[in-house]
Amino acid sequence: MLVTERTNEVQIMSIRYVEGIVPDQEALVALYSANGWSSAKKPIQLAAALGNSDHLIVAYEGDRLVGLANAISDGHLVVYYPHLLVEPETQGKGVGLALMTRMLKKYKHVHQHMLTAVADAVGFYKRVGFEKAGTTIPMWIYEGGDT
């Protein structure tokens, strides 16, 4: 493992994890589009939102953005993980697990960890320790168009 203090950059095998740097809009749109996320259609807002995250970790294979995770938190009681994306061709190779592990480590002191999972991602999140939130029902006002 290579750690570069100046940039807080970690490289494991061929995947390089970088914290706190928002990728360029073209790379973001490519990653979000590949995963079918509607926010790919709003690149300016997407980049701004990621820049305003409490924490952001991106994964690169060479110069190509292959994964991303962000968190929004008050730093004490609640952390919410709105985005965890891995390029479809890279899924199943441990990138999502590495991103989520880093987030959980950073926020281990926080009382409540929350996320909204699409149905086919529930198994992944269960493997990293998440469970259905009792009898709560996720609710939203959403302009994305997907359900």
N, C-alpha and C positions, 0 to 999 in steps of 0.2 A: 504494500500500500504506500502510495506516494502522497504526502501532505505538503502543500505549499502554503505557508502561514500568511503571506501577503494577501492572497486571494481567497483563502479558506477553501481551497480546491482539493478534492480527494479523487484519486484515480485508482480504480480497481479493475484489473484485467483491461479490457478495451473500452469499458464504460467509465466516463469521467463525470463526477457529480460536483456541481458548482452551486453554492448558496448565495442568495441575495442579488442575483443579476438577472434582469428580465431579458429574455432572448429577443432578437429582432422580430418585427411583425410578420415578415414572410415565413420565418421558421414556426412561429406560433400558429399562424393560419394553417400551415401544412399539417402540424400535429393535431390541432383541433378538428380540422376537416377530415383527416384520416380516421378520426374516432367518431365522426358524425355529430359533433357538438355544435349547436347553433351559435355559440359565441364566436365561432370562426367568421361569422358574417359581420362582426363588430370589432375589427382589429384594433382600432384606436382605444375603445373602451376596455377591451380585453387586456391590452398592454398596461393601461392605467390601473385597472383593477389588480393585476398581478403585482404591479409596482407598489400598490398600497397594502399588500398582504402583510401580515405580521411576520411571516416567514415564507420563503420561496426556495425550492431546491429544483434544479434542472439536471437532466442527464443527457450527456452527449456520447455518441459513438463517432470518433473522429470529430469532424465539424458539424455533424448532423444531430439536431435535437431529436432525441428518441423518448424522452420522458419528462414529466413535470409534476410537482406536488406543491400545493400552497396551503397555508393555514391563516385563519383569522382568529384572534384571541384577545381576551382581556389580560392574559398573562397570569391569572390566578385561579379563577373558577371554571372558565369555559374556553375550550378551543374547538373550532369548527374547521373541518377539512373539506373545502368546497371542490377542489380539483385534484384528481390523480389520474393522469393520462400516460399511457405508454403506446408508442407507435405500434400498430397492429402486427407488423412483421417481427417486432422485438418482444411482444408479449410472451410470457411463459419462460423467460430467460432470467428472471430474478430482479429486473429493474424496478418494477412496481413494489416488490417486497423491500428492496433496498431503500427506495424513497420513503415508504411508509415507516420502516424501521427507524430511519433518521428523524422523521417527524415525531414519532412516539417517544423517542429518546429525548428530544429537545423539550417536549411538553410533559415529561413524566411526572412533574410536580403539580400539574393542573388537575383539578377535581373531576371535571367532566369533559370527555372527548366525544364529539358528535360528527356525524356525516350522514349524507343521504346516498344510499347505494342503489344503482340500477340492479334489476333482478339477477342478471348473469354475473354480477360482481359480488354478490352476498357471500358466496363460499370463500372468496379471497379474503374479505374483511373478517369473516369468522375465524379464519386461520391466523390472523394477526391479533385476535383478541376481542373484536367487536361482537356485540350481540344485539338482537332486537330490543328496542327500548321499551320494555314492558308493554303497556297497553296504549302508548302514545301513537298518534297518527301523524305522519309527516304532512305538512300543509304548505302551500305557497301561492303567491301571485307571480305568474311567470309568463313572459312574452316570447319564450323560445319556440313555441309551436309543437315541440315533441312532448310525448306523454310519458 
